[in-house]
Amino acid sequence: MAKHTITFNPATDDPIEKYNELINKSNKRILIFNKESGAFVSTVITDTVTTLNSTHYKWKVEYFDDKVYEWSGDYDTGKLVKIEDQPTVISEAMVDTQIGAIVTESYPWFSQCNIMMQLLKKLVEENAIAGDEVDEFNQMFDFIEGRREQNRKYKTAYTEDPSFVLMTRRDEWAQLAKQNAGGVSEIVGPSRSVLPHEDMSNDVDVDGQHY
């Protein structure tokens, strides 16, 4: 194993980062492949191969700038190619996840359930459908509506009691916007604590809005 001398200031420098900088300067890369199939697995940056798993993997030692080049292909037929010349790989699962996020942002699962429940309630009543399943559905529907009504009473009580200050969702959004003004949101990241889809009661809010 090669030995390296690292010069760093312990008060300001991270020795691991300094070590990585030293290794990166050599452009030495270890390309890891599945030993049985030859499929490319990953690139690692190290100064030795003695600690690598030779039971399940095999490797190639190459020298290249991984900001410019990448490995394309398997152990036998692969080669280094310029990153800028390669098409962007898109994961179908990632596309599905993105669309799923858009759907659930507008229609979270509890909103979907509530919409279907309202429709089923109407169908049951207009078609005079009866049976154990209908009874169980009505029981669930009435329970949820009862809890919503109870929640509205809580909000009314908090609003009317001078010992409390009930902040509406719009109040919280306005306060958060002020706190994150001037680019602060880019540092702390977006807050999802008061977004409408997190209201699992999916009911009209105090100010009469249904966000």
N, C-alpha and C positions, 0 to 999 in steps of 0.2 A: 504494500500500500504506500502510495506517495505521501510525503510529509510536506506540509505547507506552513509557512510562518505568516500569521495574520496580525497586522498592525491596526489597532482600533482604540478609540477613546472609551473607556468603560462608563464614563459619565453620560455620553451621548450616543454611542454606537451599539448596535446589536451584533454580537459576535457571529450569530448564525447568518445574518444578512451579509456581513462582511465576507464570510466563508463562501456564501452563494455567489457573491460578486466575483470572488477569486476564481471559482470553478467556471462561472459563465465566461470569463475572459478567454479561457482556453478553447471554447466552442466544442469541447468534447461531450458527446452525447452517447448514451447507451440506449439502443433501440431494443425493446423487449418484445418477444414473440412467443406465442403458445408453442410448446415443444412438439405437440402431436400434430396440430393442424397447420402450424406456420403462420397463423393469423397475427397481425400486428396488434399489440396490446397498448403500449405506451412508450414514451420517451422519458428516461430518467437522467438526472445530472449527478454524476458521481465521479470519483477518481479511481474507482476500483470495481471489479466485477466479482471479487471473491465472496461477497456477502449475498450475491443474488441467488435465487432459487433455481438450481439447475435440474431439479426433478421435474418440474412442470413447464419451465421456460428455457428458451435459448435467446441469444442476443447478438447484435452486431455493434461494433464500436465505430462511430462516424464522427467527423468533425464538421460542424456546420452551424450557422447562425439560425436559431429556431424562430427568429422574428422574420426571417426571409424564406427559409426552406422548411418543408415538412416531409415525412415519409408517406408514400402512397403505395399500397399493395402489401403483399405478404412477404415472408422471409425469402423465398426463392425468386420471385418475379418483381418485387417492389423496388422502388428507387426514390431518391430525393427529388422533389419537385418544388418549384417556386410557389409559395402560397398565393401570390397575386394571380397566378395563372389557373388556379383551381376553382371549380364551381363551388358555391356555398352549399353545404349539406344541410338539408332541412329534415327534421324528425317528424314523422307523421304524428307520433304521440304528442310532440310539442304543439303542433297545429291543433290537434284535438283539445289539448289543455287550454290553449289560448281562446278557442271558441267557447269552450265550457265556461271559462272565467267570464267571458262577455255575457253569456246566457244567464249565469247565476248572479251576475252583478245586477241585472235588470229584473230577473225572476229567480230569487233564491228559493231553495226547496220549500220553505214554509209559505212563500207567496204562491208557488205552483199548487201546493196542496190546498190553500185557501180558495184559489180560483176554481179548482176542480170540485171542492166541497160545495161551493155556492151553486155550481152547475148541477151537481148531483141532487142537491136539496130541491132545486127547481124541478128537475125531472121527476123526482119521487113524488112531489106534491101534485104536479100537473097530470101525472099518469096514474095517480093513486096506487103506487107500487107498495106492496106490503111484504112482510116476512122478517125472519130473525136478522138477516143482514141489514135490512132497512132500520130495524129497531136499534141495532148496534151502531149504525151510522148516525142516526138521530141522537143517540146518547152521547157520542163523541162530539157531534156538532154543538149540541146544547152545552156541553162541558166547556168547550173552547170559548163559545160566546159568553158564557157565564164568567169565565176568568177575564175576558176582555172588559166586560162591564165592571168587574171588581177593580181592574186596573185603572179604568177611567175615574172611578170614585176615589182611588188613592191620589191620582193627579189633582182632582178637584180639591181634595182635603189639603194637600200640600200647598196648592195655590192660595187657598183661603186662609191658611194658618200663618199669622205673621212671624211665627218662629222658624219658618222655612222660606227659602227662596228656590222655587222650581225653575231651573233653566231649561228652556225649550231646546229642541234640536237646533233650530235656527240660531238661538243665542250661543250655543256651544260652537257652531260653525263659525260665527262671527268672531268669537273670542279666539278660537284656534287660528283663524286667518290673521288676526292682529299679532298673535304670538309668533307666527311663522313668517311675518312680513319681512321684506328686504333680503330675500334669499335664504332665510333660516331654514325653510322647508327643504332646500336642496342639501342641507347639512344633516338635519335630523331625520329626513325621509318623511313620506306621507303618513299621516295618522289616520287609521281606519276606525278609531274608537267611536265616532259619532255618525258614521255613514248610515243611510236609511235602511240598507238591507240587514243591518245588525239589530233592528227592532223586530225581534222574533214574534211579538204579538201581532205584527203586520196590521196595526190599527191606526186610525186617525189620531194625530198628535194634538197636544194641548192647543196650539194656535190654529187648529182646524185644517192643517195641511196633511196630506197623505203622501209622504216622500217615498 
